[in-house]
Structure formats: structure tokens, C-alpha cells
Amino acid sequence: MTTPLPKRFPLNLYDELLLHLDQPASPLGLQMEIRVSGHLDEERLIQAIRSAARKHPMSRVSLVPHAAGDTGYFWQLHDALEQVPLRIIQCCDEESLHEARSALHSLPIPLAEAPPFRCALAHCGERGDFFMINMNSTVSDHIGLYRFMLSVLRAYANISDPVSGQDFLTARRIGQEPDQNLLNDGISRLTRVMEMLGSTLNPPARIAGDGDEADQAGLGFMPVRFSAAQTRRLQTLRHGGATINDLLVTTLHTAIDRWNTDHGQSTGRISMVMPMNTRGDDWRDEIASNLCMWVNVVSRASEREDFDSLLAAITRQTSNLKESVTMAVLVDLMRELRALPAWIRQAVPALLPLTGNRIGSTTVLGNLGAIHSPLPADSELALSELWFSPPCRMPMGLSLGALTLDDHLHLSFRYHRQQFRRESAWAFAEVFLDILNQHQSP
């Protein structure tokens, strides 16, 4: 028998980190969308979303208001969704689909009321319908969002959707216990925080841009789907233990270097944020929640002179990260901050620009890995496309989401319009794709 969850439970370490970084002008929302072969019925989809929310608690939480002296933040769990925020788009073409996607994901998702996500359904006729979700990343990582999407699809198709037996609240605490050696004195903690914020780390490289400073909240997306043959050819680049993810990381670092050189901007240390799954092996794809650590994958100019050498360096680095499960500096910072009053913790995003965002990064890459269609062969629907991209906060003006669905690599480039105009964003994506093509075997 499943133990009922409490009506209130605390934010975990990753929830709180993202809560403080999420800002209306640069919202940290997760993009996920599917294209199916046929028509999605609106009312049936709404019921499927409600069904999925009943299975996944984080999809029906709101943030409890906090007082200045509070030392913790809490989620309020609601029994069910009072409303499903689903926008309907009729008769879409590629341009209207692009605008709908940008509009959905440029919206900040408030946490004062449930649910912490917004949806859109685009009816696209014979080309198949699109279903899109923008979920506030404070409540879930990309793996959790895909698990929620999976429940929506299964409920819509009326097929079984068993969930993990792993205890939900226990899972949210795994790997996040505070360091017992932290200083006990509050003033000493604050001193250490300020030392971290004012550290003399070299600021990371920025991507040269030509965005519209007046449109700080706008986001754009560029989906790129590889053919099965193109996806297979990527395997020819794998050597020395490199994964497809290592290839994408190496290509993104190389593309940033080349792009900046072409635009007259020097590129020193590139620091790329990459979420790393902390779930247990037997429930690796379960639990819709924030259970990913942030790690940084770094390259220096001397390592980027040759693609193969950089790939080897990146592969060694990611292998070491997997073995040691290294925390990013912001996670260590949040461990320090959790013993301070909430009003002090809220000040972190405002302090970061004063240090030149030195503890920030250049870009973000997330990878869902290889996925097979969750729908059975005899289903009335077929899943033809699946897209996701991780959030990025300016001055990180670009992120990349990757996954392979049924032997087709899907890449979703997300960019701030403050970083790129649409034409320039496509030009950057072409640099990325050219580098991949140049290094594939014929």
C-alpha cells in the first residue's frame, strides 16, 4: 500500500537552486513536444493530462508563500488539477508552429498556483498534430518531464502505465544531504558565500551574438531531425570510449570557438553545463522530479585545435564526472545558503551579475539518450517526432537538447532573442552541423 504524501514537503537542493535562478525576463522552462501521425482529440488529451498529473506529484504543486524569517521553502501538494492550461492552435503551418512554440516557451511559469506547466496543441492536418509542454524547471528535470509526457501518451492511448515503487520523498533526498563539515556559524557561512561569489575564477567565454536588446524575454527554437542513415554515420566518430553525447559536446565547443573567431571575438575557457542523472539504476527513467546534478564540461583554447584531440579530452572529462559525480560550484553554494534565512537566499541571482557571472557558464547541453516509441505498433497513433531543450539563463544565450527517437537523432537549439536574431541562430546551427559532417566517415 502506498503511503500518502504530506500536503507540504520541502524543496530539494536542485529545486531551490533553480527557484532562485528563474527570472521572468529569462525564464527557466523545459521544452518538450511530440508530433504524432494523426489527430489528437482535445478533450481526450485534457483527461490524459489530468491522469498523468495524478501519477506525478510535482505536476500539481504550488510554492508555499514564505515569510522573511523562514529558513526553508515548501511545496503545497494539490489533490488534483483544477484546470489544464491547454492552448489550441488551428490550421498550423511551419511558421505559425514556430511562433506558437516561441510564444509558449517565452512565458514565465508562475509557481504561486498549480500546475507548474503550460501546454499547447497544434492541429496540423495530414502532417500530424503537435503537443507541447513548457514546465518550470524548478519542479522537474528533463528526465522527469519525459516521464510525465510518457504518462500523458499512455493515458491517451489507454495502455498500462506502471510507476516506480521507489519512495518519492526518499528519492528526492538521494545524493543531496548537506556536507557535515559546513561551518556552523551563520556569519561565517555568509562570509564564505561572499568569497565564492567574489572568486577570481576566469569568466567563461560568451557566444558572439547580434540579438535584440529590447526583446529580453523572447525565445526561439530550431529543430533539426537527422535521417536514420545520418544518425548511423555518427557512430563512425565514436572511438576511445566516446559516446554520442561526447560527440555533441565536442561539436558544440568547436562550433562556439569557430563562430566567435568568425565574428572577431576571442574564446578562452568554454564552460558547458550538463545535467547528470542521479537516479538509481533500477529506476533510472522514473520519478518526475529534479534529480539531476549540474556538472561543468570545460575546454581551453589549446584543447580545441584538433577535433579528435578535443573529443579525447572531453571523453576523459565526462568519464571522470560519471565516476566522481562532481557537483557544480552553484550546488555547493546552495548547500551553504540553505541554513540562511530565505530572504538572503533570494538575493543570489542579483549578486551574480556583479561578479561578471564568473561562476556561470557558456552554454547548456542536455541529452535524453536513445528512446523507442512508447506506443504499441497497433496504436491508433504513431509517435513521429520528440523534441526537448534545457533552459538557459542570459548571458548563456544558447542551449541544445538532444535525443534519438527510433534511430533518428533530434536536436533542438534554443536561443534567447537577446543573443541571436533568427537568421543568426540558424547560421550558428549550420556551423555546428558542418563540423559534424566534416568529421564523419564517408
Secondary structure, DSSP 8 states (H G I E B T S, - for coil): ------SEEE--HHHHHHHHH-BTTB--EEEEEEEESS---HHHHHHHHHHHHHH-GGGGEEE----TT----EEEE-SS-S---EEEE-S--HHHHHHHHHHHHHS---SSSS-SEEEEEE--GGG--EEEEEEETTT--HHHHHHHHHHHHHHHHT-------S-HHHHHHTT----TTS---HHHHHHHHHHHHT--------------TT-TT-EEEEEEE--HHHHHHHGGG--TT--HHHHHHHHHHHHHHHHHHHTT-----EEEEEEEE-S-GGGTT--SS--EEEEEEEE-GGGGSSHHHHHHHHHHHHHHHHHH----HHHHHHHHHTTS-HHHHTTHHHHGGGGTTTTS-SEEEEEEEEE--SS-TTSS--EEEEEEE----TT--EEEEEEEETTEEEEEEEEETTT--HHHHHHHHHHHHHHHHHTS--
